Amino acid sequence: MRSASVILTLATAIVALAASDAWAQARNGSSTKRRLFELPSLSIGKRRPQTSTGYELTRQNGPYMVLVTTFLGPSARANALRLARELRQDYGIDAYIYEWTGNKATSQLMPKRLGWFSRLNQVAVLAGNFQSMDGAAQRALRRIKRLQPKTLKDQGPFPLRGAILVYNPLIPPSLRPKRKQRDELLAKINQGPYNIIHCKGKYTIQVAVWTGQVLVGPEADKELKPSQKLYEAASNAEELVRLLRKAGYEAYVYHGRQVSAVTVGSFDRTDDPQIGALIQELAGKKFGKHRLLKLPVLVHTPEI
């Protein structure tokens, strides 16, 4: 009964979310207060020093940016530089790269303990310099989702549809802009028994995410309305968090205006050895019809 009540509340609130987003877009997105979930939280990673190319992210950028995409593996830096260069030269978008390896917990584990993940090179491409997550940031996000850069031509149509808004990872949480007011709609959605509001730690591990509102082209789910997309994302997240709880994991769910995500664990330090062990244990694992991320990411616990 409690599960049915949560889904009913979500359904009602999601309709309101879709309506409020449509209303805000009619006013150029100037007044909507959108919440941001850090996926991934780059500030937790171990930064890799590199020779400057002029594309490296600095603390002066942001504080809000679009996380365009993330490249993995030995060619990650070259691919990220190629995409950042294309975004600047062909589209006039301020693009930057940020490189890191694992996090403080996983980087201290022996290769035998964590295998490939302890050595995985990761490079993110970020774009824009925005003072808030509204207005210009939302317009840039919608534009980037629709791009089809030559660098990613082998990844199908609209390869950047998963772009999201994040904080500049080089800006410490204590120096980030403070939230002006509580988003009552999101507070209403995030009241379930396994919601992220019950996570007491500063950090948690993101293991799954669904984008609820990706409107990038005429071929993309024309028959599916934004509210339906959001509802499907929320329903998948609620189902997965219950499966993880049933399997004995400390799982949490987060519902936002554009995404629903599932996390596992609650930590106060990024060097907690349990972080690496959980990442290794859960990477790519399947629960019911849901397969977890191949690379779970340690993130700051979001505020509601």
Secondary structure by P-SEA (a helix, b strand, c coil): caaaaaaaaaaaaaaaaaaaaaaaaaaccccccccccccccccccccccccccccccccccccbbbccccccccaaaaaaaaaaaaaaaccccccbbbbbcccccccccccccccccccbbbbbbbbbbcccccaaaaaaaaaaaaccccccccccccccccbbbbcccccccccccccccccaaaaaaaccccccccccccbbbbcccccccccccccccccccaaaaaaaaaaaaaaaaaaaaaaccbbbbbbcccccbbbbbbbcccccaaaaaaaaacccccccccccccbbbbbccccc
